[in-house]
Amino acid sequence: MSTPIINNPPRLQNQVRLLLDHIERLGLKGGDRLESERELAKILGISRPSLREAIQILQVQGRLVVRHGIGIFLLDEQDGERLRDSLKAAQHRIEELFQMREILEAPAVEWAAERRSDQQLFEIKAAAQALQDATCEDPIDFDKVRRLDMEFHLTIVKSAQNHFLNQTLGTLQEIMFNSMDNTLKLPGRIDASEHEHGVILQAIERRDPITARLMIIQHIHNARDAWFSYLRDLSQK
């Protein structure tokens, strides 16, 4: 089986390769079901969070599909191609998600820099620290990181002290949940995001609304561009 592994960090590459080698040894074909997650982790000698990372990478590559409550299945080439095509078609939807984030978060971070209280600044810093701690874990729990990343952004929105924005928190949370689903798994994106968060936090602390607004826009654009670049790489494989 010739399977490209797209510039993932070495740890992820090793996990993916272990899983692919296991599939090759068993001679599995499209439509075949793999062992349960628990059994696979034991066979491969890796943790279940590490296995989930490998499965997620191969899902994005159109090699595997997880049918919840049923199992993990190998996709044939045609099914994989259809999955990759659906990812490319989703670009417009993803673009709209990032546009909505920019519309809502740019004024929010600006107002937060102007209006935040000392207590709210403390809460933003605490959210940033919790996220940083989670990114230092090995292996990284990407579901946890995504939740904490979203919480960091929502804490800023709450600090804007704008009733309309507070009423849209549920909608914004859903937008973030979808737009952050894959970007945080991209090579180098967690480190870049952490740096950008630091600049945003410093601007809020200094009560510098202009820098805060410009940086959140750049942060959102960088996440969007990273995801689109990844989709382009997939389409060329």
Residue frames as a rotation matrix with the C-alpha (Angstrom) as fourth column:
MET 1
0.585 0.811 0.000 0.00
0.811 -0.585 0.000 0.00
0.000 0.000 -1.000 0.00
SER 2
-0.559 -0.762 0.327 1.55
0.762 -0.628 -0.160 3.31
0.327 0.160 0.931 -1.06
THR 3
0.559 0.812 -0.171 0.23
0.789 -0.457 0.411 5.99
0.256 -0.364 -0.895 1.24
PRO 4
-0.197 -0.639 0.743 1.53
0.251 -0.766 -0.592 9.55
0.948 0.070 0.312 1.48
ILE 5
0.257 0.206 -0.944 2.08
0.965 -0.101 0.241 10.87
-0.046 -0.973 -0.224 4.98
ILE 6
0.454 0.066 0.889 1.67
0.516 -0.833 -0.201 14.63
0.727 0.549 -0.412 4.74
ASN 7
-0.337 -0.729 0.596 4.43
0.091 -0.655 -0.750 16.47
0.937 -0.198 0.287 6.61
ASN 8
0.820 0.565 0.091 3.14
-0.067 -0.064 0.996 15.56
0.568 -0.823 -0.015 10.04
PRO 9
0.295 -0.737 0.608 5.49
-0.953 -0.276 0.126 15.80
0.075 -0.616 -0.784 13.04
PRO 10
-0.544 -0.620 -0.565 7.75
-0.613 0.753 -0.237 12.73
0.573 0.218 -0.790 13.50
ARG 11
-0.832 0.254 0.493 5.70
-0.319 0.508 -0.800 11.41
-0.454 -0.823 -0.342 16.41
LEU 12
0.212 0.973 -0.095 2.51
-0.597 0.052 -0.801 11.47
-0.774 0.227 0.591 14.33
GLN 13
0.146 -0.231 -0.962 4.33
-0.942 0.266 -0.206 10.00
0.304 0.936 -0.179 11.31
ASN 14
-0.852 -0.521 -0.046 5.45
-0.472 0.803 -0.363 7.05
0.226 -0.287 -0.931 13.44
GLN 15
-0.506 0.743 0.439 1.95
-0.285 0.337 -0.897 6.45
-0.814 -0.579 0.042 14.75
VAL 16
0.433 0.670 -0.604 0.47
-0.784 -0.051 -0.619 6.57
-0.445 0.741 0.503 11.26
ARG 17
-0.175 -0.587 -0.790 3.17
-0.867 0.472 -0.158 4.26
0.466 0.658 -0.592 9.90
LEU 18
-0.892 -0.109 0.439 2.55
-0.361 0.755 -0.547 1.71
-0.272 -0.647 -0.713 12.68
LEU 19
-0.028 0.978 0.207 -1.13
-0.329 0.186 -0.926 1.62
-0.944 -0.094 0.317 11.77
LEU 20
0.463 0.162 -0.872 -0.46
-0.881 -0.024 -0.472 1.39
-0.098 0.987 0.131 8.02
ASP 21
-0.586 -0.734 -0.342 2.04
-0.741 0.657 -0.140 -1.43
0.328 0.172 -0.929 8.53
HIS 22
-0.686 0.417 0.597 -0.54
-0.240 0.645 -0.726 -3.30
-0.687 -0.641 -0.342 10.59
ILE 23
0.397 0.872 -0.286 -3.12
-0.549 -0.024 -0.836 -2.90
-0.735 0.489 0.469 7.81
GLU 24
0.153 -0.427 -0.891 -0.60
-0.951 0.180 -0.250 -4.16
0.267 0.886 -0.378 5.23
ARG 25
-0.825 -0.513 0.237 0.33
-0.564 0.780 -0.273 -7.20
-0.045 -0.359 -0.932 7.36
LEU 26
-0.371 0.774 0.514 -3.33
-0.093 0.520 -0.849 -8.20
-0.924 -0.363 -0.121 7.58
GLY 27
-0.935 -0.026 0.353 -3.84
0.342 0.191 0.920 -7.64
-0.091 0.981 -0.170 3.85
LEU 28
-0.170 0.932 -0.319 -6.98
0.506 -0.196 -0.840 -5.59
-0.846 -0.304 -0.438 4.47
LYS 29
-0.762 0.036 0.646 -8.92
0.610 -0.296 0.735 -4.17
0.218 0.954 0.203 1.54
GLY 30
-0.825 0.479 0.301 -11.55
-0.450 -0.878 0.165 -1.50
0.343 0.001 0.939 1.08
GLY 31
0.182 0.980 -0.087 -14.60
-0.580 0.178 0.795 -2.21
0.794 -0.094 0.600 3.23
ASP 32
0.018 -0.236 -0.972 -12.73
0.538 0.821 -0.190 -4.38
0.843 -0.519 0.141 5.74
ARG 33
0.823 0.323 0.467 -13.10
-0.221 -0.575 0.788 -3.55
0.523 -0.752 -0.402 9.42
LEU 34
-0.311 -0.949 0.048 -10.14
-0.292 0.048 -0.955 -3.08
0.904 -0.311 -0.292 11.74
GLU 35
-0.366 0.106 -0.924 -9.99
0.800 0.544 -0.254 -4.24
0.476 -0.832 -0.284 15.34
SER 36
0.758 0.637 -0.141 -11.57
0.600 -0.595 0.534 -2.14
0.256 -0.490 -0.833 18.05
GLU 37
0.568 -0.533 0.627 -9.73
-0.361 -0.846 -0.392 0.95
0.739 -0.004 -0.673 19.22
ARG 38
0.640 -0.299 0.708 -8.75
-0.704 0.142 0.696 -0.78
-0.309 -0.944 -0.119 22.45
GLU 39
0.749 -0.338 0.570 -7.39
0.358 0.930 0.081 -3.86
-0.557 0.144 0.818 20.63
LEU 40
0.733 -0.464 0.497 -5.54
0.425 -0.258 -0.868 -1.76
0.531 0.848 0.008 18.05
ALA 41
0.604 -0.505 0.616 -3.81
-0.673 -0.738 0.054 0.33
0.427 -0.447 -0.786 20.70
LYS 42
0.608 -0.347 0.714 -2.67
-0.446 0.595 0.669 -2.85
-0.657 -0.725 0.207 22.44
ILE 43
0.769 -0.290 0.570 -1.47
0.576 0.701 -0.420 -4.48
-0.278 0.652 0.706 19.21
LEU 44
0.610 -0.504 0.611 0.47
0.323 -0.546 -0.773 -1.38
0.724 0.669 -0.170 18.12
GLY 45
0.014 -0.620 -0.784 1.85
0.991 0.112 -0.071 -0.68
0.132 -0.776 0.617 21.59
ILE 46
-0.824 -0.210 0.527 0.64
0.198 -0.977 -0.079 2.92
0.531 0.039 0.846 21.68
SER 47
-0.791 0.560 -0.247 -1.85
0.147 -0.218 -0.965 4.81
-0.594 -0.800 0.090 23.81
ARG 48
-0.044 0.874 0.483 -5.45
0.932 0.210 -0.296 5.23
-0.361 0.437 -0.824 22.69
PRO 49
0.617 0.221 -0.756 -5.06
0.044 -0.968 -0.247 9.03
-0.786 0.119 -0.607 22.31
SER 50
-0.407 -0.835 -0.370 -2.04
-0.467 -0.158 0.870 8.38
-0.785 0.527 -0.326 20.06
LEU 51
-0.691 0.234 0.684 -4.04
0.579 0.745 0.330 5.87
-0.433 0.624 -0.650 18.06
ARG 52
0.402 0.909 -0.109 -6.88
0.686 -0.378 -0.622 8.38
-0.607 0.175 -0.775 17.65
GLU 53
0.206 -0.422 -0.883 -4.40
-0.406 -0.858 0.315 10.90
-0.890 0.294 -0.348 16.23
ALA 54
-0.818 -0.560 0.127 -3.23
-0.162 0.437 0.885 8.37
-0.551 0.704 -0.448 13.65
ILE 55
-0.347 0.784 0.515 -6.80
0.845 0.500 -0.192 7.45
-0.408 0.368 -0.836 12.74
GLN 56
0.517 0.554 -0.653 -7.71
0.281 -0.830 -0.482 11.12
-0.809 0.066 -0.584 12.34
ILE 57
-0.286 -0.702 -0.653 -4.78
-0.535 -0.448 0.716 11.68
-0.795 0.554 -0.247 9.97
LEU 58
-0.942 -0.099 0.322 -5.80
0.162 0.705 0.691 8.70
-0.295 0.703 -0.647 7.83
GLN 59
0.048 0.997 0.053 -9.42
0.782 -0.004 -0.624 9.84
-0.622 0.071 -0.780 7.85
VAL 60
0.395 0.045 -0.918 -8.39
-0.242 -0.958 -0.151 13.20
-0.886 0.282 -0.368 6.42
GLN 61
-0.614 -0.705 -0.356 -6.29
-0.575 0.090 0.813 11.40
-0.541 0.704 -0.460 3.82
GLY 62
0.226 0.809 -0.543 -9.35
-0.974 0.185 -0.129 9.39
-0.003 0.558 0.830 2.79
ARG 63
-0.583 -0.532 -0.614 -7.90
-0.528 0.823 -0.211 6.04
0.617 0.201 -0.761 3.90
LEU 64
-0.845 0.304 -0.440 -10.11
0.518 0.670 -0.532 5.22
0.133 -0.677 -0.724 6.88
VAL 65
-0.280 0.792 0.543 -13.63
-0.413 -0.610 0.676 5.98
0.867 -0.035 0.498 8.01
VAL 66
-0.998 0.017 -0.062 -14.93
0.065 0.366 -0.928 5.70
0.007 -0.931 -0.366 11.57
ARG 67
-0.227 0.974 -0.005 -18.56
-0.156 -0.031 0.987 4.64
0.961 0.225 0.159 11.82
HIS 68
-0.661 -0.122 0.740 -19.50
-0.701 -0.249 -0.668 5.44
0.266 -0.961 0.079 15.38
GLY 69
0.093 0.673 0.734 -20.93
-0.834 0.455 -0.311 2.49
-0.543 -0.583 0.604 17.23
ILE 70
0.960 0.243 -0.143 -19.88
-0.279 0.742 -0.609 0.14
-0.042 0.625 0.780 14.43
GLY 71
0.525 -0.830 0.187 -16.12
0.592 0.514 0.621 0.31
-0.611 -0.215 0.761 13.93
ILE 72
0.116 -0.628 -0.770 -13.13
-0.535 -0.692 0.484 1.54
-0.837 0.355 -0.416 11.94
PHE 73
0.675 0.250 0.694 -13.15
0.389 0.679 -0.623 0.64
-0.627 0.690 0.361 8.25
LEU 74
-0.534 -0.844 -0.055 -10.61
0.258 -0.225 0.940 0.77
-0.805 0.488 0.337 5.45
LEU 75
0.483 0.683 -0.548 -11.80
-0.319 -0.446 -0.836 2.77
-0.815 0.579 0.003 2.44
ASP 76
0.238 -0.401 0.885 -11.16
0.855 0.518 0.005 1.64
-0.460 0.756 0.466 -1.11
GLU 77
-0.735 -0.677 0.022 -9.55
0.605 -0.641 0.472 4.06
-0.306 0.360 0.881 -3.58
GLN 78
-0.444 0.637 0.631 -12.86
0.487 -0.419 0.766 5.24
0.752 0.647 -0.124 -5.05
ASP 79
0.600 0.674 -0.430 -14.39
0.711 -0.204 0.672 5.91
0.365 -0.710 -0.602 -1.64
GLY 80
0.018 -0.696 -0.717 -11.22
0.818 -0.403 0.411 7.68
-0.575 -0.594 0.563 -0.57
GLU 81
-0.821 -0.308 0.481 -11.28
0.556 -0.621 0.552 9.85
0.129 0.721 0.681 -3.68
ARG 82
0.070 0.927 0.369 -14.91
0.527 -0.348 0.775 10.78
0.847 0.141 -0.513 -3.02
LEU 83
0.584 0.108 -0.804 -14.00
0.803 -0.220 0.554 11.70
-0.118 -0.969 -0.215 0.54
ARG 84
-0.467 -0.826 -0.315 -11.14
0.711 -0.563 0.421 13.92
-0.525 -0.027 0.851 -0.62
ASP 85
-0.634 0.318 0.705 -13.45
0.501 -0.525 0.688 15.55
0.589 0.789 0.173 -3.16
SER 86
0.478 0.867 -0.144 -15.96
0.657 -0.244 0.714 16.28
0.583 -0.435 -0.686 -0.41
LEU 87
0.187 -0.507 -0.841 -13.19
0.829 -0.377 0.412 17.92
-0.526 -0.775 0.350 1.63
LYS 88
-0.828 -0.515 0.225 -12.31
0.547 -0.650 0.527 20.16
-0.125 0.559 0.820 -1.28
ALA 89
-0.248 0.826 0.506 -15.96
0.499 -0.339 0.798 21.04
0.830 0.451 -0.328 -1.79
ALA 90
0.498 0.449 -0.741 -16.13
0.857 -0.127 0.499 22.01
0.130 -0.884 -0.448 1.87
GLN 91
-0.577 -0.817 -0.009 -13.69
0.812 -0.572 -0.119 24.88
0.092 -0.076 0.993 1.30
HIS 92
-0.434 0.469 0.769 -16.49
0.076 -0.831 0.550 27.35
0.898 0.297 0.325 0.71
ARG 93
0.659 0.707 -0.257 -18.22
0.280 0.086 0.956 26.37
0.698 -0.702 -0.141 3.95
ILE 94
0.232 -0.668 -0.707 -14.97
0.970 0.110 0.215 26.63
-0.066 -0.736 0.674 5.88
GLU 95
-0.692 -0.454 0.561 -14.25
0.554 -0.832 0.010 30.02
0.462 0.318 0.828 4.34
GLU 96
0.070 0.819 0.570 -17.64
-0.045 -0.568 0.822 31.21
0.997 -0.083 -0.003 5.58
LEU 97
0.689 0.133 -0.713 -16.93
0.648 0.330 0.687 29.89
0.326 -0.935 0.141 9.09
PHE 98
-0.279 -0.887 -0.368 -13.71
0.953 -0.304 0.009 31.87
-0.120 -0.348 0.930 9.29
GLN 99
-0.574 0.153 0.804 -15.44
0.273 -0.890 0.364 34.95
0.772 0.429 0.469 7.88
MET 100
0.532 0.842 0.094 -18.03
0.124 -0.188 0.974 34.77
0.838 -0.507 -0.204 10.65
ARG 101
0.399 -0.479 -0.782 -15.31
0.917 0.201 0.345 34.37
-0.008 -0.855 0.519 13.27
GLU 102
-0.666 -0.705 0.244 -13.63
0.719 -0.694 -0.041 37.51
0.198 0.148 0.969 12.00
ILE 103
-0.204 0.684 0.701 -16.89
0.098 -0.698 0.709 39.46
0.974 0.213 0.075 11.98
LEU 104
0.771 0.615 -0.166 -17.62
0.171 0.051 0.984 38.53
0.614 -0.787 -0.066 15.60
GLU 105
0.527 -0.603 -0.599 -14.16
0.846 0.310 0.433 38.30
-0.075 -0.735 0.674 17.17
ALA 106
-0.335 -0.728 0.598 -12.47
0.741 -0.595 -0.310 41.40
0.582 0.340 0.739 15.72
PRO 107
0.026 0.351 0.936 -14.73
-0.297 -0.891 0.343 43.91
0.955 -0.287 0.081 17.49
ALA 108
0.886 0.354 -0.299 -14.90
0.135 0.418 0.898 41.66
0.443 -0.836 0.323 20.57
VAL 109
0.244 -0.873 -0.423 -11.15
0.963 0.268 0.001 41.66
0.112 -0.407 0.906 21.15
GLU 110
-0.456 -0.348 0.819 -11.00
0.366 -0.912 -0.185 45.40
0.812 0.215 0.543 20.52
TRP 111
0.374 0.693 0.616 -13.71
-0.381 -0.491 0.783 46.06
0.846 -0.527 0.081 23.12
ALA 112
0.807 -0.136 -0.575 -12.08
0.515 0.641 0.570 43.60
0.291 -0.756 0.587 25.53
ALA 113
-0.250 -0.968 0.025 -8.85
0.871 -0.236 -0.430 45.63
0.422 -0.086 0.903 25.36
GLU 114
-0.478 0.128 0.869 -10.80
-0.091 -0.991 0.096 48.79
0.873 -0.033 0.486 26.13
ARG 115
0.203 0.823 0.531 -13.26
-0.681 -0.271 0.681 47.51
0.704 -0.499 0.505 28.73
ARG 116
0.222 -0.047 -0.974 -11.84
0.319 0.947 0.027 44.44
0.921 -0.317 0.225 30.46
SER 117
0.820 0.038 0.572 -11.65
-0.519 -0.372 0.769 44.43
0.242 -0.928 -0.285 34.23
ASP 118
-0.236 -0.935 0.264 -8.68
-0.966 0.196 -0.170 43.14
0.108 -0.295 -0.949 36.21
GLN 119
-0.087 0.289 0.953 -10.68
-0.457 0.839 -0.296 40.02
-0.885 -0.462 0.059 37.03
GLN 120
0.894 0.449 0.017 -11.48
-0.168 0.369 -0.914 39.44
-0.416 0.814 0.406 33.36
LEU 121
0.386 -0.846 -0.367 -7.82
-0.818 -0.130 -0.561 39.86
0.427 0.517 -0.742 32.45
PHE 122
-0.390 -0.491 0.779 -6.98
-0.826 0.560 -0.061 37.25
-0.406 -0.667 -0.624 35.09
GLU 123
0.353 0.630 0.692 -9.54
-0.208 0.774 -0.598 34.87
-0.912 0.067 0.404 33.54
ILE 124
0.902 -0.091 -0.422 -8.12
-0.423 0.012 -0.906 35.37
0.088 0.996 -0.028 30.04
LYS 125
-0.069 -0.997 0.036 -4.60
-0.951 0.055 -0.304 34.66
0.301 -0.055 -0.952 31.34
ALA 126
-0.252 0.035 0.967 -5.85
-0.612 0.769 -0.187 31.55
-0.750 -0.639 -0.172 33.15
ALA 127
0.782 0.587 0.211 -7.50
-0.169 0.525 -0.834 30.30
-0.600 0.617 0.509 29.94
ALA 128
0.635 -0.630 -0.447 -4.28
-0.658 -0.137 -0.741 30.92
0.405 0.765 -0.501 28.00
GLN 129
-0.327 -0.802 0.500 -2.22
-0.944 0.302 -0.133 29.05
-0.045 -0.515 -0.856 30.62
ALA 130
0.145 0.467 0.872 -4.59
-0.384 0.839 -0.385 26.07
-0.912 -0.279 0.301 30.65
LEU 131
0.963 0.196 -0.184 -4.30
-0.229 0.245 -0.942 25.86
-0.140 0.950 0.281 26.86
GLN 132
0.257 -0.948 -0.186 -0.51
-0.851 -0.131 -0.508 26.10
0.458 0.289 -0.841 26.98
ASP 133
-0.294 -0.332 0.896 -0.34
-0.801 0.598 -0.041 23.33
-0.522 -0.730 -0.442 29.59
ALA 134
0.557 0.615 0.558 -2.50
-0.202 0.752 -0.627 21.07
-0.806 0.237 0.543 27.41
THR 135
0.887 -0.246 -0.390 -0.25
-0.400 0.008 -0.916 21.57
0.229 0.969 -0.091 24.37
CYS 136
-0.090 -0.976 0.200 2.75
-0.964 0.035 -0.262 20.40
0.249 -0.217 -0.944 26.43
GLU 137
0.318 0.270 0.909 1.19
-0.599 0.800 -0.028 17.03
-0.735 -0.535 0.416 27.20
ASP 138
-0.406 -0.473 -0.782 2.51
-0.892 0.393 0.225 13.94
0.201 0.789 -0.581 25.44
PRO 139
-0.658 0.038 0.752 0.60
0.741 -0.151 0.655 12.70
0.138 0.988 0.071 23.62
ILE 140
-0.929 0.361 -0.081 -1.49
-0.349 -0.927 -0.137 15.77
-0.125 -0.099 0.987 22.91
ASP 141
-0.410 0.893 0.184 -5.21
0.749 0.445 -0.491 15.32
-0.521 -0.064 -0.851 23.48
PHE 142
-0.934 -0.059 0.353 -6.46
0.294 -0.688 0.664 17.35
0.203 0.723 0.660 20.51
ASP 143
0.045 0.998 0.053 -10.07
0.636 -0.069 0.769 17.31
0.771 -0.001 -0.637 21.69
LYS 144
0.382 0.009 -0.924 -8.95
0.879 -0.311 0.361 18.87
-0.284 -0.950 -0.127 24.97
VAL 145
-0.665 -0.707 -0.240 -6.75
0.567 -0.688 0.454 21.41
-0.486 0.166 0.858 23.17
ARG 146
-0.649 0.485 0.586 -9.58
0.431 -0.401 0.809 22.42
0.627 0.778 0.051 20.87
ARG 147
0.402 0.847 -0.348 -11.94
0.774 -0.112 0.623 22.90
0.489 -0.520 -0.701 23.82
LEU 148
0.210 -0.400 -0.892 -9.41
0.779 -0.483 0.400 25.02
-0.591 -0.779 0.210 25.72
ASP 149
-0.840 -0.465 0.279 -8.54
0.530 -0.596 0.603 27.02
-0.114 0.655 0.747 22.60
MET 150
-0.220 0.864 0.452 -12.21
0.522 -0.288 0.803 27.78
0.824 0.413 -0.387 22.13
GLU 151
0.534 0.415 -0.737 -12.52
0.842 -0.177 0.510 28.72
0.081 -0.892 -0.444 25.81
PHE 152
-0.444 -0.764 -0.468 -9.65
0.723 -0.614 0.316 31.20
-0.529 -0.198 0.825 25.47
HIS 153
-0.864 0.142 0.484 -11.43
0.311 -0.605 0.733 32.96
0.397 0.783 0.479 22.60
LEU 154
0.112 0.994 -0.004 -14.81
0.561 -0.060 0.826 32.90
0.820 -0.095 -0.564 24.32
THR 155
0.185 -0.124 -0.975 -13.32
0.945 -0.249 0.211 34.34
-0.269 -0.961 0.071 27.52
ILE 156
-0.864 -0.492 -0.103 -12.11
0.424 -0.824 0.376 37.30
-0.270 0.281 0.921 25.46
VAL 157
-0.548 0.733 0.403 -15.56
0.295 -0.282 0.913 37.72
0.783 0.619 -0.062 23.91
LYS 158
0.354 0.693 -0.629 -17.15
0.842 0.057 0.536 37.73
0.407 -0.719 -0.563 27.37
SER 159
-0.198 -0.544 -0.815 -14.68
0.831 -0.534 0.154 40.42
-0.519 -0.647 0.558 28.44
ALA 160
-0.757 -0.043 0.653 -15.91
0.513 -0.657 0.552 42.70
0.406 0.752 0.519 25.65
GLN 161
-0.658 0.560 -0.504 -18.93
0.397 -0.310 -0.864 43.47
-0.640 -0.768 -0.019 27.86
ASN 162
-0.756 0.460 -0.465 -21.30
-0.654 -0.507 0.562 43.65
0.023 0.729 0.684 24.91
HIS 163
-0.203 0.759 0.619 -24.80
-0.514 0.455 -0.727 42.23
-0.833 -0.466 0.298 25.40
PHE 164
0.635 0.457 -0.623 -25.29
-0.761 0.230 -0.607 41.38
-0.134 0.859 0.493 21.73
LEU 165
-0.159 -0.782 -0.602 -22.05
-0.746 0.495 -0.446 39.41
0.647 0.378 -0.662 21.57
ASN 166
-0.768 -0.092 0.634 -22.94
-0.573 0.542 -0.615 37.58
-0.287 -0.835 -0.469 24.77
GLN 167
0.247 0.945 0.213 -26.23
-0.608 0.322 -0.726 36.55
-0.755 0.050 0.654 23.17
THR 168
0.694 -0.023 -0.720 -24.34
-0.674 0.331 -0.660 35.10
0.254 0.943 0.214 20.20
LEU 169
-0.151 -0.855 0.496 -21.91
-0.943 0.275 0.187 33.06
-0.296 -0.439 -0.848 22.33
GLY 170
0.199 0.292 0.936 -23.68
-0.145 0.953 -0.266 29.80
-0.969 -0.083 0.232 21.54
THR 171
0.983 0.172 0.061 -23.51
0.046 0.090 -0.995 30.46
-0.176 0.981 0.081 17.81
LEU 172
0.480 -0.873 -0.088 -19.90
-0.829 -0.419 -0.370 31.60
0.287 0.251 -0.925 18.02
GLN 173
-0.068 -0.481 0.874 -19.01
-0.718 0.632 0.292 28.49
-0.693 -0.607 -0.389 20.00
GLU 174
0.592 0.356 0.723 -20.44
0.191 0.810 -0.555 26.29
-0.783 0.466 0.412 17.25
ILE 175
0.947 -0.287 -0.144 -18.56
-0.248 -0.371 -0.895 28.26
0.203 0.883 -0.423 14.57
MET 176
0.153 -0.947 0.281 -15.31
-0.988 -0.153 0.023 27.89
0.021 -0.281 -0.959 16.49
PHE 177
0.187 -0.031 0.982 -15.90
-0.410 0.906 0.107 24.20
-0.893 -0.422 0.157 17.17
ASN 178
0.843 0.217 0.492 -16.16
0.319 0.536 -0.782 23.52
-0.434 0.816 0.382 13.45
SER 179
0.853 -0.521 0.023 -13.37
-0.290 -0.509 -0.810 25.81
0.434 0.685 -0.586 12.27
MET 180
0.131 -0.837 0.531 -10.90
-0.990 -0.078 0.121 24.55
-0.060 -0.541 -0.839 14.91
ASP 181
0.849 0.325 0.416 -11.63
-0.372 0.927 0.036 20.89
-0.374 -0.185 0.909 14.29
ASN 182
0.812 -0.518 0.270 -8.71
0.583 0.688 -0.433 20.30
0.039 0.509 0.860 11.94
THR 183
0.678 -0.576 0.457 -6.49
-0.180 -0.733 -0.656 23.38
0.713 0.363 -0.601 12.04
LEU 184
0.560 -0.468 0.684 -4.95
-0.820 -0.193 0.539 22.56
-0.120 -0.862 -0.492 15.41
LYS 185
0.691 -0.295 0.660 -3.71
0.138 0.950 0.280 19.20
-0.709 -0.103 0.697 14.09
LEU 186
0.921 -0.338 0.191 -1.75
0.162 -0.113 -0.980 20.80
0.353 0.934 -0.050 11.25
PRO 187
0.233 -0.922 -0.308 2.06
0.954 0.278 -0.109 20.71
0.186 -0.268 0.945 11.54
GLY 188
-0.721 -0.688 0.087 3.36
0.639 -0.708 -0.302 23.75
0.269 -0.162 0.949 13.40
ARG 189
-0.123 0.743 0.658 -0.06
0.184 -0.634 0.751 25.30
0.975 0.213 -0.058 13.86
ILE 190
0.668 0.370 -0.646 -0.23
0.670 0.080 0.738 24.82
0.325 -0.925 -0.194 17.64
ASP 191
-0.187 -0.827 -0.531 3.09
0.922 -0.334 0.195 26.64
-0.339 -0.453 0.825 18.16
ALA 192
-0.784 -0.072 0.617 2.10
0.412 -0.803 0.430 29.47
0.464 0.592 0.659 15.81
SER 193
0.219 0.960 0.172 -1.30
0.325 -0.238 0.915 29.76
0.920 -0.145 -0.364 17.47
GLU 194
0.452 -0.113 -0.885 0.30
0.892 0.046 0.449 29.93
-0.011 -0.993 0.122 20.92
HIS 195
-0.663 -0.742 -0.102 2.53
0.728 -0.670 0.144 32.82
-0.176 0.021 0.984 19.80
GLU 196
-0.581 0.512 0.633 -0.42
0.209 -0.657 0.724 34.68
0.787 0.553 0.274 18.28
HIS 197
0.496 0.755 -0.429 -2.44
0.596 0.064 0.801 34.19
0.632 -0.653 -0.418 21.45
GLY 198
-0.015 -0.599 -0.801 0.44
0.968 -0.209 0.138 35.70
-0.250 -0.773 0.583 23.42
VAL 199
-0.894 -0.309 0.324 0.47
0.407 -0.861 0.305 38.84
0.184 0.404 0.896 21.29
ILE 200
-0.107 0.946 0.306 -3.32
0.193 -0.282 0.940 39.18
0.975 0.160 -0.152 21.61
LEU 201
0.507 0.278 -0.816 -3.14
0.806 0.184 0.563 38.74
0.307 -0.943 -0.131 25.37
GLN 202
-0.467 -0.764 -0.446 -0.38
0.848 -0.530 0.021 41.34
-0.252 -0.368 0.895 25.68
ALA 203
-0.777 0.229 0.586 -2.44
0.194 -0.799 0.569 43.83
0.599 0.556 0.577 23.67
ILE 204
0.329 0.939 -0.105 -5.46
0.344 -0.016 0.939 43.29
0.879 -0.345 -0.328 25.92
GLU 205
0.287 -0.294 -0.912 -3.30
0.957 0.045 0.286 43.69
-0.043 -0.955 0.294 29.01
ARG 206
-0.747 -0.646 -0.154 -1.83
0.627 -0.763 0.160 46.96
-0.221 0.023 0.975 27.65
ARG 207
0.196 0.914 -0.356 -5.32
0.429 -0.406 -0.807 48.15
-0.882 0.006 -0.471 26.68
ASP 208
-0.647 -0.474 -0.597 -4.19
-0.407 -0.448 0.796 48.41
-0.645 0.758 0.097 23.06
PRO 209
0.257 0.890 0.376 -7.38
-0.109 0.413 -0.904 47.80
-0.960 0.192 0.204 21.02
ILE 210
0.556 -0.063 -0.829 -5.79
-0.814 -0.244 -0.527 48.45
-0.169 0.968 -0.187 17.61
THR 211
-0.526 -0.818 -0.234 -3.06
-0.836 0.547 -0.033 45.83
0.155 0.179 -0.972 18.01
ALA 212
-0.570 0.377 0.730 -5.55
-0.247 0.769 -0.590 43.39
-0.784 -0.516 -0.345 19.55
ARG 213
0.520 0.842 -0.140 -7.92
-0.342 0.055 -0.938 43.76
-0.783 0.536 0.316 16.59
LEU 214
0.344 -0.466 -0.815 -5.19
-0.929 -0.045 -0.366 43.46
0.134 0.884 -0.449 13.96
MET 215
-0.685 -0.708 0.175 -3.71
-0.728 0.677 -0.112 40.40
-0.039 -0.204 -0.978 15.66
ILE 216
-0.244 0.649 0.721 -6.97
-0.185 0.698 -0.691 38.50
-0.952 -0.302 -0.050 16.02
ILE 217
0.729 0.467 -0.500 -7.65
-0.542 -0.053 -0.839 39.08
-0.418 0.882 0.215 12.32
GLN 218
-0.028 -0.834 -0.551 -4.16
-0.947 0.198 -0.252 37.82
0.320 0.515 -0.796 11.47
HIS 219
-0.679 -0.182 0.711 -4.66
-0.549 0.770 -0.327 34.85
-0.488 -0.612 -0.623 13.80
ILE 220
0.274 0.876 0.397 -7.91
-0.190 0.454 -0.871 33.86
-0.943 0.164 0.291 12.08
HIS 221
0.700 -0.063 -0.712 -6.42
-0.713 -0.129 -0.689 34.34
-0.049 0.990 -0.135 8.61
ASN 222
-0.377 -0.923 -0.081 -3.38
-0.921 0.383 -0.077 32.22
0.102 0.046 -0.994 9.50
ALA 223
-0.474 0.289 0.832 -5.58
-0.281 0.845 -0.454 29.36
-0.835 -0.449 -0.319 10.73
ARG 224
0.641 0.763 -0.088 -7.71
-0.264 0.111 -0.958 29.59
-0.721 0.637 0.273 7.59
ASP 225
0.459 -0.525 -0.717 -4.69
-0.878 -0.144 -0.456 29.68
0.136 0.839 -0.527 5.27
ALA 226
-0.590 -0.692 0.417 -3.07
-0.760 0.649 0.002 26.72
-0.272 -0.316 -0.909 7.03
TRP 227
-0.095 0.659 0.746 -6.21
-0.088 0.741 -0.666 24.64
-0.992 -0.129 -0.013 6.55
PHE 228
0.827 0.419 -0.375 -6.57
-0.367 -0.103 -0.924 25.59
-0.426 0.902 0.068 2.87
SER 229
0.017 -0.905 -0.425 -2.91
-0.994 0.031 -0.106 24.81
0.109 0.424 -0.899 2.25
TYR 230
-0.611 -0.192 0.768 -3.45
-0.452 0.881 -0.139 21.39
-0.649 -0.432 -0.626 3.79
LEU 231
0.408 0.839 0.360 -6.45
-0.033 0.407 -0.913 20.76
-0.912 0.361 0.194 1.54
ARG 232
0.667 -0.227 -0.709 -4.41
-0.743 -0.275 -0.611 21.74
-0.057 0.934 -0.352 -1.50
ASP 233
-0.464 -0.879 0.111 -1.69
-0.877 0.474 0.083 19.27
-0.126 -0.059 -0.990 -0.49
LEU 234
-0.275 0.456 0.847 -4.32
-0.153 0.849 -0.506 16.54
-0.949 -0.268 -0.164 -0.16
SER 235
0.713 0.682 -0.163 -5.73
-0.228 0.006 -0.974 17.24
-0.664 0.731 0.160 -3.62
GLN 236
0.405 -0.647 -0.646 -2.27
-0.904 -0.177 -0.390 16.87
0.138 0.742 -0.656 -5.17
LYS 237
-0.373 -0.566 0.735 -1.54
-0.688 0.700 0.191 13.48
-0.623 -0.435 -0.651 -3.64
